[in-house]
Amino acid sequence: MKNIEDVLQGIDGALDESVARLFELLRYPSVGTDPAYHGACRDAAAWLKRLLAEMGFKARLDKTTGQPVVVAEYAPKGLPSHAPRILFYGHYDVQPPDPLDLWESPPFEPQLRKGTDGEERIFARGAVDDKGQLMTFLEASRAWIKAKGGLPFHLTVLLEGDEEGDSTHLDRYVAENRAKLKSDVVFICDTGMWDAKTPAIITRLRGCIAEEIVISGPSKDLHSGYYGGAARNPIRVLTKILGELHDGNGKVTLPGFYDGVDPVPASTRRQWKSLNFPAKKYLKGVGLSIPAGEKGYAVYEQIWSRPTAEINGIYSGYTGAGSKTVLPAEAMAKLTFRLVGRQTPAQIRKGLRQFVKARLPADCKVRYKSEGGDSMAVTVAETSPWVRLAQNALKQEWGRAPVLMAEGASIPVVGTFKSLLKVDSLLIGFGREDDGAHSPNEKYDVTSFRKGIRSWARIIAGLADQQERPKS
Amino acid sequence: MKNIEDVLQGIDGALDESVARLFELLRYPSVGTDPAYHGACRDAAAWLKRLLAEMGFKARLDKTTGQPVVVAEYAPKGLPSHAPRILFYGHYDVQPPDPLDLWESPPFEPQLRKGTDGEERIFARGAVDDKGQLMTFLEASRAWIKAKGGLPFHLTVLLEGDEEGDSTHLDRYVAENRAKLKSDVVFICDTGMWDAKTPAIITRLRGCIAEEIVISGPSKDLHSGYYGGAARNPIRVLTKILGELHDGNGKVTLPGFYDGVDPVPASTRRQWKSLNFPAKKYLKGVGLSIPAGEKGYAVYEQIWSRPTAEINGIYSGYTGAGSKTVLPAEAMAKLTFRLVGRQTPAQIRKGLRQFVKARLPADCKVRYKSEGGDSMAVTVAETSPWVRLAQNALKQEWGRAPVLMAEGASIPVVGTFKSLLKVDSLLIGFGREDDGAHSPNEKYDVTSFRKGIRSWARIIAGLADQQERPKS
């Protein structure tokens, strides 16, 4: 195995400089969803381009229909022909910092503060999501290049500015630049650890689709005194339909909904079970005590491997102070569905329409609005060589094997890479549960940053080993 | 029977003056719910006080917690001791005139316009509701006094300015002035005809209560990716509960809901059936075709004699453009219940709470807000002497017997008179279906006004006859 003590010493010895570089990036208020900050987005992208150029990358800014993407290519000389092509993905845009008055230090003036536990932390918007995390990989690459002269693989770095906003901008960019982005695997550093001491690799993500449904009945709002009892009330129709969306066991009742929901492999189930997922604590943390999902599944299965139908919003009629005796002309709900396995957006939409049609009174109408951002579920085989390589590397750095876990949320870009580039993503991140991504006082522990950089260095080492191993 | 040709000729001969007086009243923009018009409300009340004083009433304005009430007493000399005491109730406040741009003439500049059918109509806000209607009774009294020298009964006129707003103002006033308002019957002219040629007496009104219900689950809004499937979604809980509020036959499923819902007497059912209620036209007029109420009941029964549970508003989560993957912390709905027979507000509220409690997950909470304005159903016996007297009088004027019908809406003041003064109301009005109360271009046909005045004159005649009939 390659000796990488020089790389690790380089990382530890220059940590202050790494933190200083991260601080520079954190000072750009690059809120991609707010036009007032689009100048800051361009500045952050330009800073990253300069950084990568200084490291020896061929770096450029490419236009998209949203914020520019930073694209930087590293093509080391003299690599064997079988050297892998890696695509590293991250995002330089951040969530809006509101509410500002809850921040203990200004969100775009990064601060190092030591906690009562002795741990040093970096406080700033974007500290963990995703500036701190994406910099772990760039700093590891920098340290490797400095110590070894060059990376042992072809690398393209792709950093976008619309991750917290409209994902269709990057989708379009990837679709139009497939050839340039072609690679063997995507590395992404935008997820969390299992706990402060145990690293994690995410091997499953749920997909997501969003539908708005509007039921209309009477041609206008009616007086409930003159019409109540005889006239159709669209709120009644809507609540009746939505109230039947789940059966008594928490199963979704749409026809064909569970087609393509494959059972989780026994090995994965064993691995998950061994995690002792703290279900009670997880629910208690948000004021709940009873798992609300499908009976017969553990809480971690309900969020990791089972599909859902959720009502995210509902609105109709009079909702102000006091009462108004109105029977409204229409009623609206916003739904999302989390997808797993081979469930397709088309299958779910078809089931929803059948389900509603079967329950819709003949004198009511329904209309749908499909929101953008469809994503299918993504699964990375736990036996994939990339996962095995990362498992070994993370175990060396953290002294314990990483957890192979799933995530209930969707990271649409992973689906985009899978469907457009036909390539799997390796999701490794060093965030902690209390980092407060999207919240005031977002932070990233210096330990996460340092050991994150070192973890990537060990993964790079694993790739170098592969090059040196004689091919049979 | 008393000869009243002099009264009727007086009415017809002075119709232009009656219309001119109504126009004066219509010019006051007396919108009781809008503070900007409270001066106009006081002016309208003062004008009515002057009018009644000129007619020989002892008239005054009494303060309430809302707009002032006009109270005018007419105590003719030399009446026999058994002469009845009549309370006439009306309201001088009107609905806001919005949307103004839909009016063909300014809402507070009354106009006489002849339709293509030759019918002259009075256009103004309040033309029918209730200025035109209340003036039919006052003009009849004026004509009677002029021709006969005095009314054949004790009369108190009570005109309020909060009917379209908060009914608790008048409730408080009546509660504090029971002795002064004590009477044998209340006359109210604020309802409609069966059709343009057939008068109507309303003998049943549904009661009404309003409840707001809020279901809360998680301690804060959750991300549906990280929690969807395992965490309780209050919209799901609320829609499930509301979706079970009615069974497959349209019956309300609250425990004890139908206690006190007495069957409609056979004679009333026969009378209603003979009306040939135009159910198809009634539903088609609002874009519907299928009666949505309890199976086994005709449409007119569903709105006149059956209680209801209606959802008038619902709100939770994200309802803006696009989608947001949120599981909201709470979900709200506004309900009203129409009451019939002896159903009490307390009974319905108790049933609702039991019903929700039985369906509420243990880690959810519910809170209620009872809106004001409770009213129980009101029924006036069709065999009451007041109804019989009115039936005869209306038949003389219109050439056909009046329809005894019910109204699905609630007129809370009728319940107030019943509960606080222990007195029935006689509900007779001359509005037509196309009058557009509460809508732009509200109107009152001159025929409604003229024959309305004449109808009340004939009712007064009937009362005079009673005085003259020797007591046995």
Boltz contact constraints between the chains, C-beta under 6 A:
constraints:
  - contact:
      token1: [A, 210]
      token2: [B, 323]
      max_distance: 6.0
  - contact:
      token1: [A, 218]
      token2: [B, 286]
      max_distance: 6.0
  - contact:
      token1: [A, 218]
      token2: [B, 287]
      max_distance: 6.0
  - contact:
      token1: [A, 218]
      token2: [B, 288]
      max_distance: 6.0
  - contact:
      token1: [A, 219]
      token2: [B, 286]
      max_distance: 6.0
  - contact:
      token1: [A, 219]
      token2: [B, 287]
      max_distance: 6.0
  - contact:
      token1: [A, 222]
      token2: [B, 286]
      max_distance: 6.0
  - contact:
      token1: [A, 224]
      token2: [B, 310]
      max_distance: 6.0
  - contact:
      token1: [A, 224]
      token2: [B, 336]
      max_distance: 6.0
  - contact:
      token1: [A, 225]
      token2: [B, 408]
      max_distance: 6.0
  - contact:
      token1: [A, 225]
      token2: [B, 409]
      max_distance: 6.0
  - contact:
      token1: [A, 225]
      token2: [B, 410]
      max_distance: 6.0
  - contact:
      token1: [A, 226]
      token2: [B, 408]
      max_distance: 6.0
  - contact:
      token1: [A, 226]
      token2: [B, 409]
      max_distance: 6.0
  - contact:
      token1: [A, 228]
      token2: [B, 308]
      max_distance: 6.0
  - contact:
      token1: [A, 228]
      token2: [B, 310]
      max_distance: 6.0
  - contact:
      token1: [A, 228]
      token2: [B, 338]
      max_distance: 6.0
  - contact:
      token1: [A, 229]
      token2: [B, 293]
      max_distance: 6.0
  - contact:
      token1: [A, 229]
      token2: [B, 302]
      max_distance: 6.0
  - contact:
      token1: [A, 229]
      token2: [B, 303]
      max_distance: 6.0
  - contact:
      token1: [A, 229]
      token2: [B, 306]
      max_distance: 6.0
  - contact:
      token1: [A, 229]
      token2: [B, 308]
      max_distance: 6.0
  - contact:
      token1: [A, 230]
      token2: [B, 291]
      max_distance: 6.0
  - contact:
      token1: [A, 230]
      token2: [B, 293]
      max_distance: 6.0
  - contact:
      token1: [A, 230]
      token2: [B, 299]
      max_distance: 6.0
  - contact:
      token1: [A, 230]
      token2: [B, 302]
      max_distance: 6.0
  - contact:
      token1: [A, 230]
      token2: [B, 303]
      max_distance: 6.0
  - contact:
      token1: [A, 231]
      token2: [B, 288]
      max_distance: 6.0
  - contact:
      token1: [A, 231]
      token2: [B, 292]
      max_distance: 6.0
  - contact:
      token1: [A, 232]
      token2: [B, 288]
      max_distance: 6.0
  - contact:
      token1: [A, 232]
      token2: [B, 292]
      max_distance: 6.0
  - contact:
      token1: [A, 233]
      token2: [B, 310]
      max_distance: 6.0
  - contact:
      token1: [A, 235]
      token2: [B, 311]
      max_distance: 6.0
  - contact:
      token1: [A, 235]
      token2: [B, 314]
      max_distance: 6.0
  - contact:
      token1: [A, 236]
      token2: [B, 311]
      max_distance: 6.0
  - contact:
      token1: [A, 239]
      token2: [B, 239]
      max_distance: 6.0
  - contact:
      token1: [A, 239]
      token2: [B, 242]
      max_distance: 6.0
  - contact:
      token1: [A, 239]
      token2: [B, 243]
      max_distance: 6.0
  - contact:
      token1: [A, 240]
      token2: [B, 243]
      max_distance: 6.0
  - contact:
      token1: [A, 242]
      token2: [B, 239]
      max_distance: 6.0
  - contact:
      token1: [A, 243]
      token2: [B, 239]
      max_distance: 6.0
  - contact:
      token1: [A, 243]
      token2: [B, 240]
      max_distance: 6.0
  - contact:
      token1: [A, 243]
      token2: [B, 243]
      max_distance: 6.0
  - contact:
      token1: [A, 286]
      token2: [B, 218]
      max_distance: 6.0
  - contact:
      token1: [A, 286]
      token2: [B, 219]
      max_distance: 6.0
  - contact:
      token1: [A, 286]
      token2: [B, 222]
      max_distance: 6.0
  - contact:
      token1: [A, 287]
      token2: [B, 218]
      max_distance: 6.0
  - contact:
      token1: [A, 287]
      token2: [B, 219]
      max_distance: 6.0
  - contact:
      token1: [A, 288]
      token2: [B, 218]
      max_distance: 6.0
  - contact:
      token1: [A, 288]
      token2: [B, 231]
      max_distance: 6.0
  - contact:
      token1: [A, 288]
      token2: [B, 232]
      max_distance: 6.0
  - contact:
      token1: [A, 288]
      token2: [B, 363]
      max_distance: 6.0
  - contact:
      token1: [A, 289]
      token2: [B, 363]
      max_distance: 6.0
  - contact:
      token1: [A, 290]
      token2: [B, 363]
      max_distance: 6.0
  - contact:
      token1: [A, 291]
      token2: [B, 230]
      max_distance: 6.0
  - contact:
      token1: [A, 292]
      token2: [B, 231]
      max_distance: 6.0
  - contact:
      token1: [A, 292]
      token2: [B, 232]
      max_distance: 6.0
  - contact:
      token1: [A, 293]
      token2: [B, 229]
      max_distance: 6.0
  - contact:
      token1: [A, 293]
      token2: [B, 230]
      max_distance: 6.0
  - contact:
      token1: [A, 299]
      token2: [B, 230]
      max_distance: 6.0
  - contact:
      token1: [A, 302]
      token2: [B, 229]
      max_distance: 6.0
  - contact:
      token1: [A, 302]
      token2: [B, 230]
      max_distance: 6.0
  - contact:
      token1: [A, 303]
      token2: [B, 229]
      max_distance: 6.0
  - contact:
      token1: [A, 303]
      token2: [B, 230]
      max_distance: 6.0
  - contact:
      token1: [A, 306]
      token2: [B, 229]
      max_distance: 6.0
  - contact:
      token1: [A, 308]
      token2: [B, 228]
      max_distance: 6.0
  - contact:
      token1: [A, 308]
      token2: [B, 229]
      max_distance: 6.0
  - contact:
      token1: [A, 310]
      token2: [B, 224]
      max_distance: 6.0
  - contact:
      token1: [A, 310]
      token2: [B, 228]
      max_distance: 6.0
  - contact:
      token1: [A, 310]
      token2: [B, 233]
      max_distance: 6.0
  - contact:
      token1: [A, 311]
      token2: [B, 235]
      max_distance: 6.0
  - contact:
      token1: [A, 311]
      token2: [B, 236]
      max_distance: 6.0
  - contact:
      token1: [A, 312]
      token2: [B, 317]
      max_distance: 6.0
  - contact:
      token1: [A, 312]
      token2: [B, 318]
      max_distance: 6.0
  - contact:
      token1: [A, 312]
      token2: [B, 326]
      max_distance: 6.0
  - contact:
      token1: [A, 313]
      token2: [B, 317]
      max_distance: 6.0
  - contact:
      token1: [A, 313]
      token2: [B, 318]
      max_distance: 6.0
  - contact:
      token1: [A, 313]
      token2: [B, 319]
      max_distance: 6.0
  - contact:
      token1: [A, 314]
      token2: [B, 235]
      max_distance: 6.0
  - contact:
      token1: [A, 314]
      token2: [B, 314]
      max_distance: 6.0
  - contact:
      token1: [A, 314]
      token2: [B, 316]
      max_distance: 6.0
  - contact:
      token1: [A, 315]
      token2: [B, 315]
      max_distance: 6.0
  - contact:
      token1: [A, 315]
      token2: [B, 319]
      max_distance: 6.0
  - contact:
      token1: [A, 316]
      token2: [B, 314]
      max_distance: 6.0
  - contact:
      token1: [A, 317]
      token2: [B, 312]
      max_distance: 6.0
  - contact:
      token1: [A, 317]
      token2: [B, 313]
      max_distance: 6.0
  - contact:
      token1: [A, 318]
      token2: [B, 312]
      max_distance: 6.0
  - contact:
      token1: [A, 318]
      token2: [B, 313]
      max_distance: 6.0
  - contact:
      token1: [A, 319]
      token2: [B, 313]
      max_distance: 6.0
  - contact:
      token1: [A, 319]
      token2: [B, 315]
      max_distance: 6.0
  - contact:
      token1: [A, 322]
      token2: [B, 371]
      max_distance: 6.0
  - contact:
      token1: [A, 323]
      token2: [B, 210]
      max_distance: 6.0
  - contact:
      token1: [A, 323]
      token2: [B, 334]
      max_distance: 6.0
  - contact:
      token1: [A, 323]
      token2: [B, 371]
      max_distance: 6.0
  - contact:
      token1: [A, 325]
      token2: [B, 336]
      max_distance: 6.0
  - contact:
      token1: [A, 326]
      token2: [B, 312]
      max_distance: 6.0
  - contact:
      token1: [A, 334]
      token2: [B, 323]
      max_distance: 6.0
  - contact:
      token1: [A, 336]
      token2: [B, 224]
      max_distance: 6.0
  - contact:
      token1: [A, 336]
      token2: [B, 325]
      max_distance: 6.0
  - contact:
      token1: [A, 338]
      token2: [B, 228]
      max_distance: 6.0
  - contact:
      token1: [A, 363]
      token2: [B, 288]
      max_distance: 6.0
  - contact:
      token1: [A, 363]
      token2: [B, 289]
      max_distance: 6.0
  - contact:
      token1: [A, 363]
      token2: [B, 290]
      max_distance: 6.0
  - contact:
      token1: [A, 371]
      token2: [B, 322]
      max_distance: 6.0
  - contact:
      token1: [A, 371]
      token2: [B, 323]
      max_distance: 6.0
  - contact:
      token1: [A, 408]
      token2: [B, 225]
      max_distance: 6.0
  - contact:
      token1: [A, 408]
      token2: [B, 226]
      max_distance: 6.0
  - contact:
      token1: [A, 409]
      token2: [B, 225]
      max_distance: 6.0
  - contact:
      token1: [A, 409]
      token2: [B, 226]
      max_distance: 6.0
  - contact:
      token1: [A, 410]
      token2: [B, 225]
      max_distance: 6.0
